[in-house]
Amino acid sequence: MTGDPKKIRIAIKYCGGCNPDFDRGDAVARMLERLSGTVAVVQLIDDSADMLVAIEGCPTACADLSGYKGDKVVILSSREDVEAFYSDV
């Protein structure tokens, strides 16, 4: 999902999933479907990313985000966070 300059370019980073409180993969699939006209997924190391969306399975939010060099990081650690993200995009 890359290439459309009108879409918000997001990089997605998952935590390791050691103790997830929700189905992270399903949440991202639903998010990408719902926002298909708004966002495009790019690689974490892509300098064109507008934001990093960190999909954290629990409130600990321990994923290493150091590979992302941009300014905007959104941490989603619950279904409620994912739902709230829709209105922020």
C-alpha positions as CSV (number, residue, x, y, z in Angstrom):
1,M,0.0,0.0,0.0
2,T,2.4,2.7,-1.0
3,G,2.7,5.4,-3.7
4,D,-0.4,7.7,-3.3
5,P,0.9,11.1,-2.2
6,K,-2.5,12.1,-0.8
7,K,-2.6,9.3,1.7
8,I,-1.0,9.5,5.2
9,R,2.1,7.3,5.1
10,I,2.2,5.1,8.2
11,A,4.8,2.7,9.4
12,I,3.5,-0.1,11.7
13,K,5.5,-1.7,14.5
14,Y,4.2,-4.6,16.6
15,C,5.4,-5.4,20.0
16,G,6.7,-9.0,20.7
17,G,3.2,-10.1,21.8
18,C,4.3,-11.7,25.1
19,N,1.1,-10.8,26.9
20,P,-1.4,-9.3,24.5
21,D,-4.8,-8.1,25.8
22,F,-6.3,-8.0,22.3
23,D,-5.8,-9.5,18.8
24,R,-3.2,-7.0,17.4
25,G,-3.2,-8.5,13.9
26,D,-7.0,-8.3,13.6
27,A,-7.0,-4.8,14.9
28,V,-4.5,-3.7,12.3
29,A,-6.4,-5.5,9.5
30,R,-9.6,-3.8,10.5
31,M,-7.8,-0.4,10.8
32,L,-6.3,-0.7,7.4
33,E,-9.6,-1.7,5.9
34,R,-11.4,1.1,7.5
35,L,-8.8,3.7,6.6
36,S,-7.9,2.3,3.2
37,G,-8.7,5.6,1.4
38,T,-6.7,7.6,4.0
39,V,-3.5,5.7,4.8
40,A,-0.7,3.9,3.0
41,V,1.6,1.5,4.8
42,V,5.4,2.1,4.4
43,Q,8.4,0.4,5.9
44,L,9.6,1.4,9.3
45,I,12.9,2.7,7.8
46,D,11.2,4.7,5.1
47,D,12.0,8.4,5.5
48,S,8.7,9.3,3.8
49,A,6.6,7.9,6.8
50,D,4.4,10.6,8.3
51,M,4.0,8.6,11.5
52,L,4.8,5.4,13.3
53,V,1.8,3.4,14.6
54,A,3.1,1.1,17.4
55,I,0.7,-1.8,18.0
56,E,1.4,-2.7,21.6
57,G,-0.5,-5.7,23.1
58,C,-0.7,-4.3,26.6
59,P,-0.2,-1.0,28.5
60,T,3.5,-1.9,29.1
61,A,4.1,-0.8,25.5
62,C,7.7,-2.2,25.4
63,A,8.3,-2.4,21.6
64,D,11.6,-1.0,20.5
65,L,10.8,2.0,18.4
66,S,14.3,3.2,17.9
67,G,14.3,2.3,14.2
68,Y,11.9,5.1,13.4
69,K,13.5,8.5,12.8
70,G,10.4,10.6,12.4
71,D,8.7,12.8,14.9
72,K,5.1,11.4,15.2
73,V,4.6,8.2,17.1
74,V,1.1,6.9,18.0
75,I,1.0,4.0,20.5
76,L,-2.1,1.8,20.4
77,S,-2.3,-0.6,23.3
78,S,-6.0,-1.5,23.4
79,R,-9.0,-1.8,21.2
80,E,-10.2,1.5,22.5
81,D,-6.9,3.2,21.4
82,V,-7.4,1.8,17.9
83,E,-11.0,3.1,17.8
84,A,-9.8,6.5,19.0
85,F,-7.1,6.5,16.3
86,Y,-9.7,6.6,13.6
87,S,-10.8,10.1,14.6
88,D,-7.2,11.3,14.8
89,V,-6.3,10.4,11.2
